[in-house]
Amino acid sequence: MRYVRLGNTGLEISPLVLGCMTYGAPERGNHAWTLDEAKSRPFLRKALDLGINTFDTANAYSDGTSEEILGRALKDFARRDEVVIATKTFFRWGKGANQGGLSRKAIFHSVDDSLSRLGTDYVDLLQIHRFDPATPIEETLEALHDVVKSGKARYLGASSMHAWQFAKMVYTSRLHGWTGFVSMQDHYNLLQREEEREMIPFCIDQGIAVIPWSPLARGRLTRDWDQTSFRQDNDVFGGTLYRSTEASDRAIVEAVKAVADARGVPRAQVALAWVAQRRGVTAPIVGASKPHHLDDAVAALDLALTDEEIATLENAYVPHPVEGFD
């Protein structure tokens, strides 16, 4: 595994990030499709064995049980200084006031809770899960800066939002001399390419890492158009994505199959290789619920697509509404 730098930092991460939304107590939250701890641990161990050193989770995943499972597994399978742990905060974790959002109070509380669940005294990358229009950005940014200065986080990142919102936060941080953002975790794959218009060019210009989530479009790029899966049928958040009935989407899914068949490789390798090779992309975030998922992900890193294959995969795309955030 050849490691890459996270944006303009000296932090080395694997060119694949293991997304840990898949791991958590199925009875907690609204993720009935997740794997419990006993079923999750082999995937975390295999990821480490394959050279993946970077793991992404969030306080909102399965009511925090994703963080708990990840923390215990990494404590058993790895040294803390050998792994990069990323988590996120924003979504509500309770029904009361101040139990969500990006206020100073909410950030401080959620960070302490995440550290407790992860069983560590710091995270390598603390990310805001979404933009919070209800809180002044100066309050959010200073609080994040103070978390870093307290030693509870090493770097700061963000996730899906409008490019103008992210630019406003980036430049406000610089104006005040606060810790800046080093990464953007955005929604990007062959079925959803709207990030190419503003967000990815902005990140390239500013030296900010791009670590896309859902690079396989929740598995839709890995199976026939009319096929489904248990997760697709039970994923509450996933149900808000890929609602398009455009013929172009079906054509893209068919193009992935055509390229994969011609290469003699699984479709997942083709779809992931496309994302990984896009200009500006640092490391896609991949999920794994079956053993071959990790094997396919690592193999995709060595699958160099030709210009002709890339054109085949891209030709049918038409503009889409942005999905994944309000």
Secondary structure, 3 states (H helix, E strand, C coil): CCCEECCCCCCEECCCEEECCCECCCCCCCCCCCECHHHHHHHHHHHHHCCCCEEECCCCHHHHHHHHHHHHHHHHHCCHHHCEEEEEECCCCCCCCCCCCCCHHHHHHHHHHHHHHHCCCCEEEEEECCCCCCCCHHHHHHHHHHHHHCCCEEEEEEECCCHHHHHHHHHHHHHHCCCCEEEEECECECCECHHHCCHHHHHHHHCCEECCECCCCCCHHHCCCCCCCHHHHHCCCHHHCCCCCCHHHHHHHHHHHHHHHHHCCCHHHHHHHHHHCCCCECCCEECCCCHHHHHHHHHHCCCCCCHHHHHHHHCCCCCCCCCCCC
